[in-house]
Amino acid sequence: MVARSFQVRHNDSNFNVDYDTDDGLEVLKYQLFSLTSIPPDEQKIIGADDNRVVSEDSDLAAISEKLRLVSINEEPQESTAGKDELLKSDEELARMLQAEEEALMFQQYSVREDGGEFEERVRPYVDQVRMYEDPVSQEAARKTVPVEQLEEKALVSLAKEGNVNPSKNQQDYAFLLQLLFWFKQSFSWVNEPPCDSCGNKTILYGMAAALPLERRHGGSRVEIYRCNVCPTMTRFPRYNDPLKLVETRRGRCGEWANCFTLYCRAFGYESRLILDFTDHVWTECFSECLGRWMHLDPCEGVYDKPLLYESGWNKKLDYVIAIGKDGVCDVTKRYTRKWHEVLSRRKIITEPALSSVLANITKECRRGFTSQVRSALEDRDEKERQELERDLHSTDNSSTSLPGRRSGDKEWRKSRMEDGSDESCSLSGSCPLRACVDDHVTKIYNGFLPILSQFVNEGFSKSRAVEVLETLKGILKDLKKSPFKTRSVSIDSVPNISQSVVRQFLPSFTELLNALSLSSKADTDGRVHISLAGHAVKTSLALPVAFHALDITIRNLKSCDNFVKDSLCLPLLKLNRIHSGVVRASGEEIPFGIATSAFDGTRMSKWEEPNGGQGCWIMYKVSDNQMHELAAYELMSANDVPERDPMDWVVEGSNDGGSSWHLLDKQTSQIFDDRFLCRAFKISSQPFPSNAFRFRFLRVRDIQSNSRLQLGSIDLYSRSS
């Protein structure tokens, strides 16, 4: 997998396209079609740097990042407006470069050459990062982490992208993200600590001298808080010892970044503590998968969004310094697109003196390294320097929707002017074309047919049928508790499970178990064992879908008026589900509310459109351009915030891949009365063969108090052939 970000120019417009080169040129052309309306077979893609035409034979991982798109019926020439835009960009760049020169010239006369003050700010952190190398601290950190659980989540996240057999570097990358998300949930932010005596709220009273035990763990600063109810004074030492923070698991950004960087080192990631002189701290890790340093902010649970602080928090950055065990580096340029403005605020030390101080500290850090190790580090330093210079004047607008600060009390954030300009803003991005890895969902739904058919054929009552499904659910729950790489369960070890029921229904369970990559085996004495029959990660991916499907089936079965053969249809039985298509939406919440979450069959995720309250869309294109007549669809409400439920929408089909649309269904004033409520809607219009479907959501339940739309799931059902 090679992730590329292309800038594509078409007529007078520029488009940013995120693209996986493994998908091939056809998928790239479809992405461009959705942006420009030029059909794929009429597209001509040209490298802006060398005018070479991109073809199926091109190395998509190596072609220019800047492309031009023209129709084969057009002359590939730049429009006047396009030239004017490029000229305007050149003029803007020239102004920025001129401002940088002026700021550097001003530094020579207004800033001291002596770097003492700067070095005093950085030196203590050099000693701090050395603490992360302590084997005892690393082992203590590892013991607090549910490693197998995070490994499973990491592998499932890759499997959802179709990568069931990832490389070691891809696994490491995915695990690091899961470590970040786990840490965000396990560490506590402290505005004012609760009262040590009664647990009520406190208010800052002042500072106090540190006690010997507090000083032992680096708690030289101690805040004192007075309880609002009782006379107790509560101490809040600001510990610097990461091992102590593994124990306390609370603090503000300093403690968060300090402790999280230890966790990163404990799991072998090359890590640096990032010191922002405007009062923030975070982490960077070197990703072998990406081939570069990656920004991670544990307070916000955000990764790879370096412009968050300048563009989201409105920070006026000056110095951002990376401190690692093998050296220090000025990485300010990674975190700004306004370098000329930043330069005007760098008044502590001149640029040459700053470089000299950092070089000297780095030389000290690398003393004792072999020449081979030093050479490798210097090569990596040079690549990073080139990367920082290359990206400094980038014109990408990936920062336009970055949010203000989320961690900390709202009033505290406002007092620091870090809450951003728009509270509703989010880590959304221009939604790329995403593939749905969901054929297992369809297989699981189909797996209920033999089970429900046996109920009907043997004349089971609703209550008896529910009992059998609850038995099956209990077996799968017990299976899920076992280690994910070696999952297995013996039925006689599961409490409250009827052996006779299992043996009676085992044949009808087979199709569902196959969909879960499981198999059953009976011993000679009649004991039944269920274990992995395929890739362990496929089972991990499918089990949450099975639990969701069982709960929905049990709910629908209980509400079924007359459980007979005619009942074996939607919503009780979900056959002919369309799957394995590609999805694009008007917007999405990254990383937990992406568009494919609407089609993954589990209530553990959701699609969230940050600006969808007053209107948004999601489009599903069928795989291989197959034609389907939509018979029905189901929508499920998400886990929280009923105000974000869709209320009015239309469903459309297209027989030309999305160039034109035909109305299939329209709904108004629909209410989801509960969370995770699945509602089915049958298509009453004339059949219309389609290879793409689009939902246009026109209004949410409460637009006055909410700007977002969210959905737990969308399922599309084709008419039976």
SULBELMO-V254987 format. One record per residue. N is the residue number from 1. RES is the residue in one small letter. OMEGA is omega in radians with two decimals (NA if undefined). BURIAL is 1 if it has 9 or more other C-alpha atoms within 8 Angstrom, else 0. Layout:
BEGIN
N RES OMEGA BURIAL
N RES OMEGA BURIAL
END
This chain:
BEGIN
1 m 3.03 0
2 v 3.14 0
3 a 3.13 0
4 r 3.03 1
5 s -3.12 1
6 f 2.92 1
7 q -3.06 1
8 v 3.12 1
9 r 3.05 1
10 h -3.05 1
11 n -3.07 0
12 d -3.02 0
13 s 3.03 0
14 n 3.13 0
15 f 3.03 1
16 n -3.07 1
17 v 3.01 1
18 d -2.91 1
19 y 3.05 1
20 d -3.03 1
21 t 3.11 1
22 d -3.09 0
23 d 3.14 1
24 g -3.04 1
25 l -3.09 1
26 e 3.13 0
27 v 3.09 0
28 l 3.14 1
29 k 3.11 1
30 y 3.07 1
31 q -3.14 1
32 l 3.08 1
33 f -3.13 1
34 s -3.13 0
35 l -2.98 0
36 t -3.11 0
37 s 3.02 0
38 i -3.12 1
39 p -3.10 0
40 p -3.09 1
41 d 3.09 0
42 e -3.06 1
43 q 2.98 1
44 k -3.08 1
45 i -3.02 1
46 i 3.05 1
47 g -3.06 1
48 a -3.08 1
49 d -3.03 0
50 d 3.10 0
51 n 3.07 0
52 r 3.12 0
53 v 3.11 0
54 v -3.11 1
55 s 3.13 0
56 e -3.10 0
57 d -3.09 0
58 s 3.03 0
59 d -3.02 0
60 l 3.12 0
61 a -3.03 0
62 a -3.09 0
63 i -3.09 0
64 s 3.09 0
65 e 3.14 1
66 k -3.07 1
67 l 2.99 1
68 r 3.12 1
69 l 3.06 1
70 v 3.01 1
71 s -3.14 1
72 i 3.12 0
73 n -3.11 0
74 e 2.99 0
75 e -3.11 0
76 p 3.14 0
77 q -3.09 0
78 e 3.08 0
79 s 3.12 0
80 t 3.13 0
81 a 3.12 0
82 g 3.11 1
83 k 3.10 1
84 d -3.14 0
85 e 3.10 0
86 l 3.11 0
87 l 3.11 0
88 k 3.12 0
89 s 3.12 0
90 d 3.13 0
91 e 3.12 0
92 e 3.11 0
93 l 3.13 1
94 a 3.12 0
95 r 3.13 0
96 m 3.13 1
97 l 3.10 1
98 q 3.12 0
99 a 3.09 1
100 e 3.13 1
101 e 3.14 0
102 e 3.13 0
103 a 3.11 1
104 l 3.12 1
105 m 3.13 0
106 f 3.13 0
107 q -3.07 1
108 q -3.06 1
109 y -3.02 0
110 s -3.06 0
111 v -3.13 1
112 r 3.04 1
113 e -3.12 0
114 d -3.11 0
115 g -3.07 1
116 g -3.11 0
117 e 3.13 0
118 f -3.10 1
119 e 3.11 1
120 e 3.12 0
121 r -2.99 0
122 v -3.00 0
123 r -3.11 0
124 p -3.13 0
125 y 3.05 0
126 v 3.09 1
127 d -3.10 0
128 q -3.09 1
129 v 3.09 1
130 r 3.12 1
131 m -3.12 1
132 y -3.10 1
133 e -3.13 1
134 d -3.11 0
135 p 3.14 0
136 v 3.13 0
137 s 3.14 1
138 q 3.14 1
139 e 3.11 1
140 a 3.12 1
141 a -3.11 1
142 r -3.10 1
143 k -3.13 0
144 t -3.03 0
145 v 3.03 0
146 p -2.94 0
147 v -3.09 0
148 e 3.12 0
149 q 3.14 0
150 l 3.07 1
151 e 3.14 1
152 e 3.13 1
153 k 3.13 1
154 a -3.13 1
155 l 3.10 1
156 v 3.13 1
157 s 3.08 1
158 l 3.13 1
159 a 3.10 1
160 k 3.07 1
161 e 3.13 1
162 g -3.10 0
163 n -3.08 0
164 v -3.14 1
165 n -3.06 0
166 p 3.04 1
167 s 3.11 0
168 k -3.14 0
169 n 3.11 1
170 q 3.09 1
171 q 3.13 1
172 d 3.13 0
173 y -3.11 1
174 a 3.12 1
175 f 3.13 1
176 l 3.12 1
177 l 3.11 1
178 q 3.07 1
179 l 3.10 1
180 l -3.11 1
181 f 3.10 1
182 w -3.11 0
183 f 3.12 1
184 k -3.12 1
185 q -3.00 0
186 s -3.13 0
187 f -3.05 1
188 s 3.04 0
189 w -3.12 1
190 v 2.92 1
191 n 2.96 0
192 e -3.12 1
193 p 3.06 1
194 p -3.14 1
195 c 3.13 1
196 d -3.05 0
197 s -3.02 0
198 c 3.09 0
199 g 3.13 0
200 n -3.11 1
201 k 3.13 1
202 t 3.09 1
203 i -3.09 1
204 l -3.12 1
205 y -3.13 0
206 g 3.14 0
207 m -3.13 0
208 a 3.07 0
209 a -3.12 0
210 a 3.04 1
211 l -3.11 0
212 p -3.13 0
213 l 3.11 0
214 e 3.13 1
215 r -3.13 1
216 r -3.14 0
217 h 3.06 1
218 g -3.11 1
219 g -3.10 1
220 s 3.08 1
221 r -3.12 1
222 v 3.09 1
223 e 3.13 1
224 i -3.12 1
225 y 3.13 1
226 r -3.14 1
227 c 3.10 1
228 n -3.06 1
229 v -3.10 0
230 c -3.06 0
231 p -3.05 0
232 t 2.98 1
233 m -3.09 1
234 t 3.14 1
235 r 3.06 0
236 f 3.11 1
237 p 3.10 1
238 r -3.04 1
239 y 3.04 1
240 n -3.12 1
241 d -3.09 1
242 p 3.11 1
243 l 3.09 1
244 k -3.14 1
245 l 3.03 1
246 v 3.13 1
247 e -3.05 0
248 t 3.09 0
249 r 3.10 1
250 r 3.11 1
251 g 3.07 1
252 r -2.96 1
253 c 3.13 1
254 g 3.13 1
255 e -3.13 1
256 w -3.08 1
257 a 3.13 1
258 n -3.10 1
259 c -3.10 1
260 f 3.12 1
261 t 3.03 1
262 l 3.13 1
263 y 3.13 1
264 c 3.11 1
265 r -3.13 1
266 a 3.13 1
267 f 2.95 0
268 g 3.13 0
269 y 2.99 1
270 e -2.95 0
271 s 3.07 1
272 r 3.00 1
273 l -3.08 1
274 i -3.12 1
275 l 3.06 1
276 d -3.07 1
277 f 3.09 1
278 t 2.94 1
279 d 2.93 0
280 h -3.14 1
281 v 3.06 1
282 w -3.01 1
283 t 2.89 1
284 e 3.03 1
285 c 3.07 1
286 f -3.13 1
287 s 3.06 1
288 e 3.14 0
289 c -3.13 0
290 l -3.12 0
291 g -3.10 0
292 r 3.04 0
293 w -3.09 0
294 m 3.12 1
295 h 3.05 1
296 l 3.11 1
297 d -3.09 1
298 p 3.12 1
299 c -3.07 1
300 e -3.04 1
301 g -3.03 1
302 v 3.09 1
303 y 3.05 1
304 d 3.07 0
305 k -3.02 0
306 p -3.13 1
307 l -3.12 1
308 l -2.99 1
309 y -3.13 1
310 e -3.04 1
311 s 3.14 1
312 g -3.08 1
313 w -3.08 1
314 n 3.11 1
315 k 3.05 1
316 k -3.02 0
317 l 2.99 1
318 d 3.13 1
319 y 3.03 1
320 v -2.99 1
321 i 3.09 1
322 a -3.11 1
323 i 3.12 1
324 g -3.10 1
325 k -3.10 1
326 d 3.04 0
327 g 3.13 1
328 v -3.04 1
329 c 3.04 0
330 d -3.09 1
331 v -3.10 1
332 t -3.07 1
333 k 3.08 1
334 r -2.97 1
335 y 3.13 1
336 t 2.89 1
337 r -3.14 1
338 k -3.03 0
339 w -3.14 1
340 h 3.09 1
341 e 3.13 1
342 v -3.14 1
343 l -3.11 1
344 s 3.14 1
345 r -3.11 0
346 r -2.98 1
347 k -3.12 1
348 i -3.01 1
349 i 3.10 1
350 t -3.11 1
351 e 3.11 0
352 p 3.14 0
353 a 3.10 1
354 l 3.13 1
355 s -3.14 0
356 s 3.13 0
357 v -3.11 1
358 l 3.12 1
359 a -3.14 1
360 n 3.12 0
361 i 3.14 1
362 t 3.12 1
363 k 3.10 1
364 e -3.11 0
365 c -3.05 1
366 r 3.09 1
367 r -3.11 0
368 g 3.07 0
369 f 3.05 0
370 t 3.14 0
371 s 3.13 0
372 q 3.12 0
373 v 3.13 0
374 r 3.14 1
375 s 3.13 0
376 a 3.12 0
377 l 3.12 0
378 e 3.08 0
379 d 3.13 0
380 r 3.09 0
381 d -3.10 0
382 e 3.09 0
383 k 3.12 0
384 e 3.12 1
385 r 3.12 0
386 q 3.12 0
387 e -3.14 0
388 l 3.12 1
389 e -3.10 1
390 r -3.07 0
391 d -2.99 0
392 l -3.09 1
393 h 3.09 0
394 s -3.14 0
395 t -3.14 0
396 d -3.10 0
397 n -3.09 0
398 s -3.09 0
399 s -2.97 1
400 t -3.09 0
401 s 3.13 1
402 l -3.03 1
403 p 2.95 1
404 g -3.10 1
405 r 3.12 1
406 r -3.08 0
407 s 3.13 0
408 g 3.13 1
409 d -3.07 0
410 k -3.14 0
411 e 3.09 0
412 w 3.12 0
413 r 3.13 1
414 k -3.13 1
415 s 3.12 0
416 r -3.11 0
417 m -3.13 1
418 e -3.10 1
419 d 3.12 1
420 g -3.09 1
421 s -3.07 0
422 d -3.10 0
423 e -3.10 0
424 s -3.11 0
425 c -3.05 1
426 s 3.07 1
427 l 3.11 1
428 s 3.10 1
429 g 3.03 1
430 s -2.94 0
431 c 3.11 1
432 p 3.02 1
433 l -3.09 0
434 r 3.12 1
435 a 3.09 1
436 c 3.04 1
437 v -2.97 1
438 d 3.09 1
439 d 3.10 0
440 h 3.12 1
441 v 3.12 1
442 t 3.14 1
443 k 3.11 1
444 i 3.10 1
445 y 3.14 1
446 n -3.09 1
447 g 3.11 1
448 f -3.11 1
449 l -3.14 1
450 p -3.14 1
451 i -3.13 1
452 l 3.12 1
453 s 3.11 1
454 q 3.08 1
455 f -3.08 1
456 v -3.08 1
457 n -3.12 0
458 e 3.03 0
459 g 3.14 0
460 f 3.00 1
461 s 3.10 0
462 k -3.09 1
463 s 3.13 0
464 r 3.11 0
465 a 3.11 1
466 v -3.14 1
467 e 3.13 0
468 v 3.13 1
469 l 3.07 1
470 e 3.07 0
471 t 3.11 1
472 l 3.12 0
473 k 3.12 1
474 g 3.10 1
475 i -3.12 1
476 l 3.09 1
477 k 3.13 0
478 d 3.09 1
479 l -3.10 1
480 k -3.13 1
481 k -3.11 0
482 s -3.13 1
483 p -2.95 0
484 f -3.11 1
485 k -3.10 0
486 t -3.02 1
487 r 3.04 1
488 s 3.10 1
489 v 3.04 1
490 s -3.01 1
491 i -3.11 1
492 d 3.10 1
493 s -3.13 0
494 v -3.11 1
495 p 3.04 0
496 n 3.11 0
497 i 3.14 1
498 s 3.14 0
499 q -3.09 0
500 s 3.11 0
501 v -3.12 0
502 v -3.13 0
503 r -3.12 0
504 q -3.04 0
505 f -3.09 1
506 l 3.12 0
507 p -3.12 0
508 s 3.07 1
509 f -2.95 1
510 t -3.08 1
511 e 3.11 1
512 l 3.11 1
513 l 3.09 1
514 n 3.12 1
515 a 3.12 1
516 l -3.08 1
517 s 3.12 1
518 l 3.05 1
519 s 3.13 1
520 s 3.13 1
521 k 3.14 0
522 a 3.06 1
523 d 3.11 0
524 t 3.12 0
525 d 3.06 0
526 g 3.13 0
527 r -3.07 1
528 v 3.09 1
529 h 3.06 1
530 i -3.08 1
531 s -3.13 1
532 l 3.08 1
533 a -3.11 0
534 g -3.10 0
535 h -3.08 0
536 a -3.09 1
537 v 3.09 1
538 k 3.08 1
539 t 3.10 1
540 s 3.13 1
541 l -3.00 1
542 a -3.05 1
543 l 3.11 1
544 p 3.10 1
545 v -3.14 1
546 a 3.12 1
547 f 3.12 1
548 h -3.12 1
549 a 3.11 1
550 l -3.13 1
551 d 3.13 0
552 i -3.14 1
553 t 3.11 1
554 i 3.12 1
555 r -3.13 0
556 n 3.13 1
557 l 3.14 1
558 k -3.10 1
559 s -3.13 0
560 c -3.08 0
561 d -3.06 0
562 n -3.02 0
563 f 3.14 1
564 v -3.08 0
565 k -3.13 0
566 d 3.12 0
567 s -3.04 1
568 l 3.11 1
569 c 3.11 1
570 l 0.19 0
571 p -3.09 0
572 l -3.13 1
573 l -2.99 1
574 k -3.13 1
575 l 3.08 1
576 n 3.07 1
577 r 3.11 1
578 i -3.06 1
579 h 3.02 1
580 s 3.06 1
581 g 3.06 1
582 v -2.99 1
583 v 2.97 1
584 r -3.13 1
585 a 3.11 1
586 s 3.11 1
587 g 3.14 1
588 e 3.09 1
589 e -3.12 1
590 i 0.09 1
591 p -2.94 0
592 f -3.12 0
593 g -3.07 1
594 i -2.97 1
595 a -3.10 1
596 t 3.09 1
597 s 3.10 1
598 a -3.04 1
599 f -3.07 1
600 d 2.99 1
601 g -3.11 1
602 t 3.13 1
603 r 3.13 1
604 m -3.12 0
605 s 3.13 1
606 k 2.95 1
607 w -3.13 1
608 e 3.12 1
609 e -3.01 1
610 p -3.10 1
611 n -3.01 1
612 g -3.06 1
613 g -3.10 1
614 q 3.10 1
615 g 3.10 1
616 c -3.14 1
617 w 3.00 1
618 i -3.06 1
619 m 3.14 1
620 y 3.10 1
621 k -3.06 1
622 v -3.13 1
623 s 3.09 1
624 d 3.11 0
625 n 3.08 0
626 q 3.13 0
627 m 3.10 1
628 h 2.97 1
629 e -3.08 1
630 l 3.13 1
631 a -3.09 1
632 a 3.03 1
633 y 3.09 1
634 e 3.02 1
635 l 3.09 1
636 m 3.10 1
637 s -3.09 1
638 a -2.96 1
639 n -3.02 0
640 d 3.00 0
641 v 3.12 0
642 p -3.14 1
643 e -3.11 1
644 r 3.14 1
645 d 3.02 1
646 p -3.12 1
647 m 3.11 1
648 d 3.09 1
649 w 3.00 1
650 v 3.07 1
651 v -3.09 1
652 e 3.06 1
653 g 3.14 1
654 s 3.09 1
655 n 3.12 1
656 d 3.05 1
657 g 3.08 1
658 g 3.10 1
659 s 3.11 0
660 s -3.01 0
661 w -3.13 1
662 h -3.11 0
663 l 3.11 1
664 l -3.08 1
665 d 3.09 1
666 k -3.14 1
667 q 3.10 1
668 t 3.04 0
669 s 3.12 0
670 q -3.11 0
671 i 3.00 0
672 f -3.00 1
673 d -3.06 0
674 d 3.05 0
675 r -3.09 1
676 f 3.10 1
677 l -3.12 1
678 c -3.12 1
679 r -3.12 0
680 a 3.11 1
681 f -3.14 0
682 k -3.13 0
683 i -3.11 1
684 s -3.13 0
685 s 3.13 0
686 q 3.13 0
687 p -3.13 0
688 f -3.14 1
689 p -3.06 1
690 s 3.00 1
691 n 3.04 1
692 a 3.12 1
693 f -3.13 1
694 r 2.98 1
695 f 3.01 1
696 r 3.14 1
697 f -2.98 1
698 l -3.06 1
699 r 3.04 1
700 v -3.01 1
701 r -3.14 1
702 d -3.12 0
703 i -3.09 1
704 q -3.07 0
705 s -2.97 0
706 n 3.13 1
707 s -3.01 1
708 r 2.92 1
709 l 3.05 1
710 q 3.11 1
711 l 3.08 1
712 g -3.14 1
713 s 3.00 1
714 i 3.05 1
715 d 3.14 1
716 l -3.10 1
717 y -3.12 1
718 s 3.03 1
719 r 3.14 1
720 s -3.10 0
721 s NA 0
END
